[in-house]
Amino acid sequence: MNPVVVIGAGVGGLVAALELAVRGHEVTVLERAATPGGKLRSIPVAGQALDAGPTVFTQKPWFDDIFARAGARLDEHLRLTPLTVLARHAWSDGSRFDLPTDGEAAVDAVGRFAGREEAQRYRRFRADAAAIYEVLEQPFMCASRPSLPGLLARVGFRRLPALAAIRPFTSLWRALGDYFHDQRLRQLFARYATYVGASPWHAPATLMLIAHVESLGVWQLEGGMARLAEALANLAAARGVTFRYDCEVGGIEREGGRVRGVRLADGERIAASAVVANVDVGALRNGSLGADLRSAVPAHAARSSSALTWNVVARTAGFPLHHHNVFFGDDYAEEFAAVFERGALPRDPTVYVCAQDARLDDDVDARERGLLCLINAPANGDRVAYDAARVAQAEKTMRERLARTGMTLSIEPAKCVVTSPADFAARFPGAGGAIYGPVGHGWRASFVRGGARGRVPGLYLAGGSVHPGPGVPMAALSGRLAAAALDEDLRRGARR
């Protein structure tokens, strides 16, 4: 029994704690919020609990395995409904496109929307996306600390041509131009860059693999995505993990060149054989958890994007909503230039709307529903004040974009909760409001993220700001990698 402290009850921390408990370690999770989940959270709005973070559930087999390793079944803890439509997309010219999850149905839908030749190009795109995923899943994503030489060694000489075919040096936007001549489809699939808080003009084409992940299934969780965090926390507690909420960590303590525990903000000290930091790496890099830990993670790269969100309970009109809906702005390049080059809110943003209780047979005008509306924003929440006037102007542009694609939305202040980059910066220290960690621009970005092991003995890293990157499944994988590395190191030390 080796006492381990996990800082942060986000998905990465929860999975790390559960895996460590199953391996026989004594685990304590320290969380500054009142509930588990981190960014995977819900907030009360007008009597409804609405997801205020991630809304997409993919890679179900990964989570099936996490629960199985703890002697449980995922479907005993969560009710999931597979989606037949990934998202409904809309443009100013009045065109709308529903992208099915089923591969052949998607090819047919693309053909009806953009023509037979575009459908054949889409088929090739899907095949290449699957090939990218197959090449990278084990050698890269599941590696505790990836490097280019290590990736080359794991892939092997015979598969080097396949590795070259994943186009690591080409931007996503440029690669998509080879597949799609219809600019609406190019814009649609360029959204994969926003899944990791990046610009399509700078993110690598390897993000095409997301198309394959989505083809494997997308699910809607009954009660919202926050239920996943609750289920993981409950299972971990049942396996012996101790949770301490409303618990502020003041620092990570070292002795004799290695981590020996943590110090809480109130002065309490908790000894530990190792610490898993499920925090944004910026909090380590800026010394928030100890000045002597600044070099424990790689130099902090440029920030990924943030977001401005509205959780509302309201009626909508003019546009039948699926669970996931995207309303595209007219100038995509300008939108990302505003966020990443000028540090400004876009003048005509693309708007994502999650209708959290949508069903395809709903009468969308018949009742109020819970919505999450989101636009991309710069990660400047530690430098820029998002006052009432700035937020009101952003809401106006958001609603104008919806109106251009046929949807009207009336927001009552009493039934709306706004989250700005400044709010994200306050809730998740060290990131400045970035909600995806360091930005993944260029092929090198994937190799400079922190790995499972920190640069100080006894320190391990988990969460969306370290390898393999942001997103609920990736954060969960980071927790598994951190737990495996920690367990291996402690057992190796015990054998000595």
VODO-294924 format. One record per residue (C-alpha): residue in one letter; residue number from 1; y, z, x. Coordinates in Angstrom, 2 decimals. Layout:
REM residues N
NODE   resn   resi        py        pz        px
NODE      a    NUM         Y         Z         X
...
***
This chain:
REM residues 496
NODE   resn   resi        py        pz        px
NODE      m      1      0.00      0.00      0.00
NODE      n      2      3.14     -1.25      1.75
NODE      p      3      6.40     -0.38     -0.06
NODE      v      4      8.45     -3.52     -0.65
NODE      v      5     11.90     -3.83     -2.22
NODE      v      6     12.92     -6.96     -4.11
NODE      i      7     16.67     -7.39     -4.58
NODE      g      8     17.39     -9.35     -7.75
NODE      a      9     15.28     -9.91    -10.87
NODE      g     10     15.89    -13.64    -11.12
NODE      v     11     12.88    -15.90    -11.49
NODE      g     12     12.24    -16.01     -7.74
NODE      g     13     12.38    -12.23     -7.44
NODE      l     14     10.19    -11.69    -10.49
NODE      v     15      7.49    -14.04     -9.24
NODE      a     16      7.64    -12.53     -5.74
NODE      a     17      7.29     -9.02     -7.19
NODE      l     18      4.37    -10.00     -9.41
NODE      e     19      2.54    -11.80     -6.59
NODE      l     20      3.04     -8.88     -4.22
NODE      a     21      1.80     -6.37     -6.77
NODE      v     22     -1.32     -8.46     -7.34
NODE      r     23     -1.86     -8.45     -3.55
NODE      g     24     -1.78     -4.65     -3.53
NODE      h     25      1.77     -3.83     -2.46
NODE      e     26      3.97     -1.11     -3.92
NODE      v     27      6.99     -3.02     -5.26
NODE      t     28     10.39     -1.89     -6.51
NODE      v     29     12.81     -4.42     -8.01
NODE      l     30     16.52     -3.61     -7.91
NODE      e     31     18.73     -5.52    -10.37
NODE      r     32     22.47     -5.08    -10.85
NODE      a     33     22.34     -6.42    -14.44
NODE      a     34     20.87     -4.57    -17.41
NODE      t     35     18.09     -7.11    -17.97
NODE      p     36     15.89     -9.41    -15.89
NODE      g     37     16.44    -13.11    -15.42
NODE      g     38     19.47    -13.65    -13.22
NODE      k     39     20.85    -17.04    -14.24
NODE      l     40     17.98    -17.26    -16.73
NODE      r     41     19.82    -15.19    -19.31
NODE      s     42     20.77    -15.09    -22.95
NODE      i     43     23.94    -13.76    -24.53
NODE      p     44     24.63    -12.57    -28.09
NODE      v     45     26.92    -14.83    -30.13
NODE      a     46     27.56    -14.23    -33.82
NODE      g     47     24.24    -12.50    -34.30
NODE      q     48     22.20    -15.02    -32.32
NODE      a     49     20.76    -14.71    -28.79
NODE      l     50     21.65    -17.98    -27.03
NODE      d     51     20.46    -19.27    -23.69
NODE      a     52     23.39    -19.24    -21.26
NODE      g     53     21.58    -20.64    -18.23
NODE      p     54     18.67    -23.05    -17.66
NODE      t     55     17.40    -24.71    -20.84
NODE      v     56     14.62    -26.99    -19.54
NODE      f     57     11.04    -25.80    -19.00
NODE      t     58      8.84    -28.03    -16.85
NODE      q     59      5.91    -27.62    -14.43
NODE      k     60      3.92    -25.59    -16.95
NODE      p     61      0.74    -25.71    -14.78
NODE      w     62      2.63    -23.86    -12.04
NODE      f     63      3.45    -21.05    -14.46
NODE      d     64     -0.06    -21.09    -15.92
NODE      d     65     -1.31    -20.39    -12.40
NODE      i     66      1.24    -17.60    -11.80
NODE      f     67      0.09    -15.80    -14.93
NODE      a     68     -3.59    -16.48    -14.20
NODE      r     69     -3.33    -14.96    -10.73
NODE      a     70     -2.10    -11.78    -12.42
NODE      g     71     -5.05    -11.82    -14.82
NODE      a     72     -3.07    -13.07    -17.82
NODE      r     73     -2.51    -16.21    -19.88
NODE      l     74      0.89    -17.81    -20.26
NODE      d     75      0.29    -18.72    -23.89
NODE      e     76     -0.44    -15.07    -24.68
NODE      h     77      3.09    -14.16    -23.65
NODE      l     78      5.12    -17.22    -24.65
NODE      r     79      5.04    -19.79    -27.42
NODE      l     80      5.82    -23.25    -26.12
NODE      t     81      6.35    -26.46    -28.05
NODE      p     82      6.05    -29.75    -26.14
NODE      l     83      9.00    -32.07    -26.67
NODE      t     84      8.35    -35.69    -27.55
NODE      v     85     11.91    -36.66    -26.61
NODE      l     86     13.39    -35.61    -23.28
NODE      a     87     16.97    -36.01    -24.46
NODE      r     88     19.26    -37.99    -26.74
NODE      h     89     21.97    -39.87    -24.83
NODE      a     90     25.24    -41.29    -26.18
NODE      w     91     28.06    -43.47    -24.85
NODE      s     92     31.57    -44.38    -26.02
NODE      d     93     30.47    -47.86    -27.10
NODE      g     94     28.41    -46.26    -29.85
NODE      s     95     25.02    -46.81    -28.20
NODE      r     96     22.45    -44.04    -28.33
NODE      f     97     19.14    -43.73    -26.54
NODE      d     98     16.28    -41.27    -26.97
NODE      l     99     14.04    -41.10    -23.90
NODE      p    100     10.45    -40.21    -24.87
NODE      t    101      8.30    -38.01    -22.66
NODE      d    102      5.26    -40.27    -23.01
NODE      g    103      5.23    -42.96    -20.32
NODE      e    104      4.33    -46.03    -22.38
NODE      a    105      6.51    -44.91    -25.27
NODE      a    106      9.38    -44.59    -22.78
NODE      v    107      8.79    -48.12    -21.45
NODE      d    108      8.88    -49.47    -25.00
NODE      a    109     12.03    -47.50    -25.79
NODE      v    110     13.80    -48.83    -22.68
NODE      g    111     12.79    -52.35    -23.69
NODE      r    112     14.27    -51.97    -27.16
NODE      f    113     17.42    -50.43    -25.72
NODE      a    114     18.08    -52.67    -22.72
NODE      g    115     15.63    -55.56    -22.77
NODE      r    116     12.17    -56.50    -21.50
NODE      e    117     13.16    -56.99    -17.86
NODE      e    118     14.82    -53.59    -17.74
NODE      a    119     11.65    -52.08    -19.20
NODE      q    120      9.61    -53.58    -16.36
NODE      r    121     12.07    -52.24    -13.81
NODE      y    122     11.78    -48.83    -15.48
NODE      r    123      8.00    -49.00    -15.17
NODE      r    124      8.38    -49.61    -11.43
NODE      f    125     10.87    -46.73    -11.23
NODE      r    126      8.38    -44.37    -12.84
NODE      a    127      5.62    -45.46    -10.48
NODE      d    128      7.83    -44.91     -7.43
NODE      a    129      8.92    -41.51     -8.76
NODE      a    130      5.27    -40.48     -9.04
NODE      a    131      4.62    -41.67     -5.49
NODE      i    132      7.54    -39.63     -4.14
NODE      y    133      6.27    -36.53     -5.90
NODE      e    134      2.74    -37.02     -4.62
NODE      v    135      3.95    -37.40     -1.03
NODE      l    136      6.26    -34.36     -1.09
NODE      e    137      4.60    -31.74     -3.30
NODE      q    138      2.21    -30.10     -0.82
NODE      p    139      3.64    -31.11      2.60
NODE      f    140      7.25    -30.29      1.68
NODE      m    141      7.78    -28.30     -1.50
NODE      c    142      4.93    -25.90     -0.85
NODE      a    143      5.79    -25.34      2.82
NODE      s    144      7.34    -21.94      3.56
NODE      r    145      9.88    -23.40      6.01
NODE      p    146     10.02    -27.20      6.02
NODE      s    147     11.17    -29.25      8.98
NODE      l    148     11.11    -32.96      9.60
NODE      p    149      8.50    -32.68     12.40
NODE      g    150      6.43    -30.38     10.21
NODE      l    151      6.64    -32.77      7.28
NODE      l    152      5.57    -35.68      9.48
NODE      a    153      2.63    -33.67     10.78
NODE      r    154      1.48    -32.61      7.32
NODE      v    155      1.78    -36.07      5.85
NODE      g    156     -0.27    -37.56      8.68
NODE      f    157     -0.09    -40.85     10.54
NODE      r    158     -1.86    -42.87      7.87
NODE      r    159      0.65    -41.90      5.20
NODE      l    160      3.82    -42.47      7.21
NODE      p    161      4.50    -45.75      5.36
NODE      a    162      4.35    -43.80      2.08
NODE      l    163      6.80    -41.26      3.52
NODE      a    164      9.19    -44.02      4.54
NODE      a    165      8.96    -45.49      1.04
NODE      i    166     10.55    -42.42     -0.55
NODE      r    167     13.95    -43.65      0.72
NODE      p    168     15.24    -40.37      2.17
NODE      f    169     18.30    -42.02      3.72
NODE      t    170     19.43    -43.78      0.53
NODE      s    171     21.65    -42.14     -2.06
NODE      l    172     20.32    -41.69     -5.57
NODE      w    173     23.08    -43.87     -7.05
NODE      r    174     22.40    -46.73     -4.67
NODE      a    175     18.63    -46.57     -5.20
NODE      l    176     19.00    -46.58     -8.97
NODE      g    177     21.01    -49.78     -8.70
NODE      d    178     17.86    -51.50     -7.43
NODE      y    179     15.95    -50.45    -10.54
NODE      f    180     18.50    -50.63    -13.34
NODE      h    181     20.93    -53.46    -14.04
NODE      d    182     22.05    -51.78    -17.25
NODE      q    183     24.68    -49.31    -16.07
NODE      r    184     23.94    -46.95    -18.93
NODE      l    185     20.42    -46.42    -17.61
NODE      r    186     21.67    -46.09    -14.07
NODE      q    187     24.08    -43.40    -15.28
NODE      l    188     21.34    -41.68    -17.28
NODE      f    189     18.94    -41.26    -14.38
NODE      a    190     21.75    -40.40    -11.97
NODE      r    191     21.97    -37.15    -13.92
NODE      y    192     19.07    -35.94    -11.79
NODE      a    193     21.63    -35.13     -9.13
NODE      t    194     23.30    -32.66    -11.50
NODE      y    195     19.97    -30.82    -11.87
NODE      v    196     20.59    -29.57     -8.32
NODE      g    197     24.37    -29.38     -8.54
NODE      a    198     25.01    -32.53     -6.49
NODE      s    199     26.76    -35.88     -6.77
NODE      p    200     24.61    -38.99     -7.36
NODE      w    201     26.68    -40.76     -4.70
NODE      h    202     25.57    -38.29     -2.01
NODE      a    203     22.26    -36.80     -3.22
NODE      p    204     19.12    -38.43     -1.73
NODE      a    205     17.02    -40.89     -3.70
NODE      t    206     14.07    -38.52     -3.41
NODE      l    207     15.42    -36.81     -6.53
NODE      m    208     13.81    -39.66     -8.42
NODE      l    209     10.71    -37.45     -8.36
NODE      i    210     12.25    -35.51    -11.27
NODE      a    211     11.33    -38.44    -13.51
NODE      h    212      7.69    -37.79    -12.69
NODE      v    213      8.03    -34.04    -13.26
NODE      e    214      9.50    -34.70    -16.70
NODE      s    215      6.72    -37.16    -17.51
NODE      l    216      4.23    -34.33    -16.99
NODE      g    217      5.78    -32.46    -19.90
NODE      v    218      8.91    -30.68    -21.08
NODE      w    219      8.61    -27.69    -23.38
NODE      q    220     10.83    -25.66    -25.67
NODE      l    221     10.30    -21.89    -25.57
NODE      e    222     10.40    -20.01    -28.83
NODE      g    223     13.20    -17.47    -28.57
NODE      g    224     14.84    -19.26    -25.65
NODE      m    225     14.31    -19.59    -21.92
NODE      a    226     15.23    -15.95    -21.28
NODE      r    227     11.85    -15.08    -22.78
NODE      l    228     10.24    -16.41    -19.60
NODE      a    229     12.05    -13.79    -17.53
NODE      e    230     11.08    -11.08    -20.01
NODE      a    231      7.43    -12.15    -19.90
NODE      l    232      7.35    -12.16    -16.09
NODE      a    233      9.05     -8.75    -15.91
NODE      n    234      6.68     -7.25    -18.50
NODE      l    235      3.63     -8.60    -16.71
NODE      a    236      4.91     -7.34    -13.35
NODE      a    237      5.56     -3.89    -14.82
NODE      a    238      2.04     -3.86    -16.25
NODE      r    239      0.75     -4.59    -12.74
NODE      g    240      2.61     -1.60    -11.31
NODE      v    241      6.03     -2.97    -10.32
NODE      t    242      8.91     -0.52    -10.71
NODE      f    243     12.16     -1.95    -12.12
NODE      r    244     15.56     -0.34    -11.69
NODE      y    245     18.30     -2.04    -13.70
NODE      d    246     22.07     -1.47    -13.52
NODE      c    247     21.37     -0.84     -9.84
NODE      e    248     23.90     -2.11     -7.29
NODE      v    249     22.65     -2.70     -3.75
NODE      g    250     25.18     -1.83     -1.08
NODE      g    251     23.31     -3.24      1.89
NODE      i    252     20.05     -3.95      3.67
NODE      e    253     19.31     -1.51      6.49
NODE      r    254     17.83     -2.33      9.88
NODE      e    255     16.26     -0.13     12.51
NODE      g    256     14.56     -1.10     15.73
NODE      g    257     15.36     -4.77     15.20
NODE      r    258     13.76     -5.10     11.76
NODE      v    259     14.50     -4.38      8.12
NODE      r    260     13.61     -0.85      7.08
NODE      g    261     14.98     -0.59      3.54
NODE      v    262     18.09     -0.81      1.42
NODE      r    263     21.14      1.32      0.69
NODE      l    264     22.44      1.48     -2.86
NODE      a    265     26.13      1.44     -3.72
NODE      d    266     25.96      5.14     -4.62
NODE      g    267     24.57      5.99     -1.17
NODE      e    268     20.90      6.37     -2.06
NODE      r    269     18.51      4.96      0.53
NODE      i    270     15.17      3.38     -0.27
NODE      a    271     12.72      2.87      2.61
NODE      a    272     10.65     -0.29      2.68
NODE      s    273      8.27     -2.16      4.94
NODE      a    274     10.00     -5.38      3.91
NODE      v    275     12.75     -6.67      1.63
NODE      v    276     12.78     -9.83     -0.47
NODE      a    277     16.38    -10.89     -1.05
NODE      n    278     16.50    -12.93     -4.24
NODE      v    279     20.24    -13.47     -3.90
NODE      d    280     22.48    -16.39     -3.11
NODE      v    281     22.38    -16.90      0.65
NODE      g    282     26.17    -16.77      0.62
NODE      a    283     25.96    -13.02     -0.02
NODE      l    284     23.99    -12.64      3.21
NODE      r    285     26.14    -15.05      5.16
NODE      n    286     29.42    -13.34      4.23
NODE      g    287     28.13     -9.89      5.16
NODE      s    288     27.98     -8.46      1.65
NODE      l    289     24.55     -6.99      2.36
NODE      g    290     25.32     -5.98      5.95
NODE      a    291     27.50     -7.38      8.70
NODE      d    292     24.50     -7.56     11.02
NODE      l    293     22.71     -9.89      8.60
NODE      r    294     25.23    -12.73      8.70
NODE      s    295     22.98    -14.72     11.02
NODE      a    296     19.82    -13.96      9.03
NODE      v    297     20.20    -17.23      7.12
NODE      p    298     21.34    -20.71      8.19
NODE      a    299     25.06    -21.45      8.31
NODE      h    300     26.30    -21.72      4.74
NODE      a    301     26.67    -25.37      3.77
NODE      a    302     29.08    -26.78      1.23
NODE      r    303     28.65    -25.42     -2.26
NODE      s    304     26.89    -27.12     -5.11
NODE      s    305     28.72    -27.57     -8.39
NODE      s    306     29.49    -24.89    -10.93
NODE      a    307     29.92    -25.28    -14.67
NODE      l    308     32.17    -24.41    -17.57
NODE      t    309     30.08    -23.50    -20.60
NODE      w    310     30.60    -22.66    -24.25
NODE      n    311     27.95    -20.74    -26.14
NODE      v    312     28.87    -21.27    -29.76
NODE      v    313     27.49    -20.80    -33.24
NODE      a    314     28.93    -23.66    -35.29
NODE      r    315     28.30    -26.57    -37.61
NODE      t    316     28.36    -30.07    -36.20
NODE      a    317     28.84    -33.38    -37.97
NODE      g    318     28.41    -37.07    -37.26
NODE      f    319     25.65    -36.82    -34.66
NODE      p    320     22.03    -35.72    -35.28
NODE      l    321     21.06    -33.48    -32.40
NODE      h    322     17.83    -33.20    -30.49
NODE      h    323     17.12    -30.12    -28.39
NODE      h    324     18.73    -31.78    -25.33
NODE      n    325     21.74    -34.11    -25.76
NODE      v    326     23.99    -35.85    -23.23
NODE      f    327     27.37    -37.39    -24.04
NODE      f    328     28.42    -39.54    -21.09
NODE      g    329     31.97    -39.84    -19.80
NODE      d    330     33.38    -43.32    -19.23
NODE      d    331     34.02    -43.04    -15.47
NODE      y    332     31.08    -41.36    -13.77
NODE      a    333     32.38    -41.89    -10.24
NODE      e    334     35.71    -40.29    -11.10
NODE      e    335     33.93    -37.31    -12.66
NODE      f    336     32.10    -36.45     -9.45
NODE      a    337     35.10    -37.24     -7.26
NODE      a    338     37.06    -34.67     -9.26
NODE      v    339     34.41    -31.98     -8.81
NODE      f    340     33.43    -32.54     -5.19
NODE      e    341     36.47    -34.15     -3.57
NODE      r    342     39.45    -32.69     -5.41
NODE      g    343     37.95    -29.42     -6.63
NODE      a    344     39.17    -30.09    -10.16
NODE      l    345     37.75    -30.23    -13.66
NODE      p    346     36.98    -33.81    -14.73
NODE      r    347     39.49    -35.49    -17.03
NODE      d    348     36.70    -37.12    -19.04
NODE      p    349     33.57    -35.07    -18.42
NODE      t    350     30.02    -35.79    -19.36
NODE      v    351     28.99    -33.11    -21.85
NODE      y    352     25.53    -31.61    -22.13
NODE      v    353     24.68    -29.93    -25.45
NODE      c    354     21.54    -27.89    -26.01
NODE      a    355     20.90    -27.36    -29.71
NODE      q    356     18.76    -24.33    -29.21
NODE      d    357     16.99    -24.33    -32.57
NODE      a    358     17.03    -28.08    -33.25
NODE      r    359     14.16    -29.77    -35.03
NODE      l    360     13.99    -33.49    -35.60
NODE      d    361     13.85    -33.11    -39.38
NODE      d    362     16.89    -30.84    -39.54
NODE      d    363     19.88    -31.69    -41.69
NODE      v    364     22.37    -31.18    -38.88
NODE      d    365     25.33    -30.57    -41.18
NODE      a    366     23.54    -28.10    -43.44
NODE      r    367     23.91    -24.91    -41.43
NODE      e    368     25.37    -23.29    -38.39
NODE      r    369     23.33    -23.54    -35.23
NODE      g    370     23.46    -22.06    -31.77
NODE      l    371     24.68    -24.44    -29.07
NODE      l    372     25.22    -24.41    -25.35
NODE      c    373     27.89    -26.95    -24.35
NODE      l    374     28.38    -27.58    -20.62
NODE      i    375     30.54    -29.65    -18.31
NODE      n    376     30.34    -29.88    -14.52
NODE      a    377     32.98    -27.92    -12.61
NODE      p    378     33.82    -27.21     -8.97
NODE      a    379     32.50    -24.03     -7.36
NODE      n    380     35.94    -22.50     -6.83
NODE      g    381     35.58    -19.42     -8.99
NODE      d    382     36.53    -17.14     -6.10
NODE      r    383     39.76    -19.07     -5.48
NODE      v    384     40.96    -20.44     -8.84
NODE      a    385     41.90    -18.48    -11.95
NODE      y    386     40.32    -19.85    -15.11
NODE      d    387     42.91    -18.50    -17.47
NODE      a    388     43.15    -19.13    -21.21
NODE      a    389     45.31    -22.24    -20.79
NODE      r    390     42.93    -23.89    -18.29
NODE      v    391     39.90    -23.13    -20.46
NODE      a    392     41.67    -24.35    -23.62
NODE      q    393     42.50    -27.67    -21.95
NODE      a    394     38.89    -28.04    -20.80
NODE      e    395     37.66    -27.33    -24.33
NODE      k    396     40.00    -30.00    -25.66
NODE      t    397     38.65    -32.64    -23.25
NODE      m    398     35.08    -31.57    -24.00
NODE      r    399     35.56    -31.95    -27.74
NODE      e    400     37.34    -35.29    -27.28
NODE      r    401     34.32    -36.60    -25.36
NODE      l    402     32.02    -35.52    -28.20
NODE      a    403     34.32    -37.19    -30.73
NODE      r    404     34.23    -40.51    -28.82
NODE      t    405     30.49    -40.58    -29.29
NODE      g    406     30.62    -39.65    -32.96
NODE      m    407     30.22    -35.87    -33.01
NODE      t    408     32.70    -33.33    -34.30
NODE      l    409     32.48    -29.69    -33.32
NODE      s    410     34.71    -26.91    -34.59
NODE      i    411     34.79    -23.77    -32.47
NODE      e    412     35.83    -20.41    -33.85
NODE      p    413     36.85    -17.95    -31.11
NODE      a    414     34.87    -15.15    -32.77
NODE      k    415     31.72    -17.27    -32.53
NODE      c    416     32.13    -18.52    -28.96
NODE      v    417     31.54    -17.09    -25.49
NODE      v    418     32.95    -19.04    -22.54
NODE      t    419     31.58    -18.79    -18.99
NODE      s    420     33.75    -20.22    -16.22
NODE      p    421     33.20    -20.69    -12.47
NODE      a    422     35.10    -17.43    -12.01
NODE      d    423     32.61    -15.67    -14.28
NODE      f    424     29.69    -17.13    -12.34
NODE      a    425     31.34    -16.00     -9.09
NODE      a    426     31.64    -12.46    -10.39
NODE      r    427     28.12    -12.34    -11.78
NODE      f    428     26.45    -13.84     -8.70
NODE      p    429     28.33    -12.67     -5.58
NODE      g    430     28.60    -14.84     -2.51
NODE      a    431     28.32    -18.19     -4.26
NODE      g    432     31.93    -18.69     -5.37
NODE      g    433     30.63    -19.85     -8.74
NODE      a    434     28.10    -22.36     -7.39
NODE      i    435     25.01    -22.11     -9.56
NODE      y    436     22.63    -24.19     -7.42
NODE      g    437     23.16    -22.73     -3.94
NODE      p    438     24.21    -25.00     -1.05
NODE      v    439     24.73    -28.58     -2.15
NODE      g    440     21.90    -31.03     -1.48
NODE      h    441     23.93    -33.93     -0.08
NODE      g    442     22.28    -36.16      2.51
NODE      w    443     18.71    -36.19      3.78
NODE      r    444     19.27    -33.26      6.18
NODE      a    445     20.21    -30.84      3.41
NODE      s    446     16.60    -30.16      2.46
NODE      f    447     15.78    -29.10      6.02
NODE      v    448     18.68    -26.70      6.58
NODE      r    449     18.07    -24.43      3.60
NODE      g    450     16.70    -21.01      4.37
NODE      g    451     12.93    -20.69      4.21
NODE      a    452     10.69    -17.89      2.99
NODE      r    453     11.25    -15.86      6.16
NODE      g    454     14.73    -14.68      7.09
NODE      r    455     15.81    -14.64     10.70
NODE      v    456     15.41    -10.86     10.84
NODE      p    457     11.89     -9.39     10.86
NODE      g    458     11.06     -7.83      7.52
NODE      l    459     13.54     -9.96      5.55
NODE      y    460     12.26    -12.60      3.13
NODE      l    461     14.22    -14.99      0.94
NODE      a    462     13.71    -16.24     -2.61
NODE      g    463     15.76    -17.96     -5.29
NODE      g    464     17.41    -21.29     -5.97
NODE      s    465     19.65    -21.17     -2.90
NODE      v    466     16.70    -21.35     -0.48
NODE      h    467     13.74    -23.69     -0.09
NODE      p    468     12.49    -25.52     -2.12
NODE      g    469     15.78    -25.51     -4.03
NODE      p    470     17.32    -24.88     -7.45
NODE      g    471     15.72    -25.06    -10.86
NODE      v    472     13.38    -22.64    -12.63
NODE      p    473     10.10    -24.06    -11.25
NODE      m    474     11.48    -24.30     -7.71
NODE      a    475     12.85    -20.75     -7.84
NODE      a    476      9.44    -19.57     -9.02
NODE      l    477      7.81    -21.42     -6.13
NODE      s    478     10.23    -19.80     -3.70
NODE      g    479      9.06    -16.40     -4.95
NODE      r    480      5.43    -17.34     -4.35
NODE      l    481      6.25    -18.59     -0.85
NODE      a    482      8.17    -15.41     -0.01
NODE      a    483      5.34    -13.19     -1.28
NODE      a    484      2.72    -15.13      0.68
NODE      a    485      4.75    -15.00      3.91
NODE      l    486      5.47    -11.28      3.53
NODE      d    487      1.86    -10.42      2.77
NODE      e    488      0.63    -12.49      5.71
NODE      d    489      3.06    -10.84      8.12
NODE      l    490      2.31     -7.28      6.99
NODE      r    491     -1.44     -7.83      7.15
NODE      r    492     -1.13     -9.43     10.58
NODE      g    493      0.88     -6.42     11.72
NODE      a    494     -1.72     -4.05     10.29
NODE      r    495     -4.47     -5.87     12.19
NODE      r    496     -2.56     -5.35     15.42
***
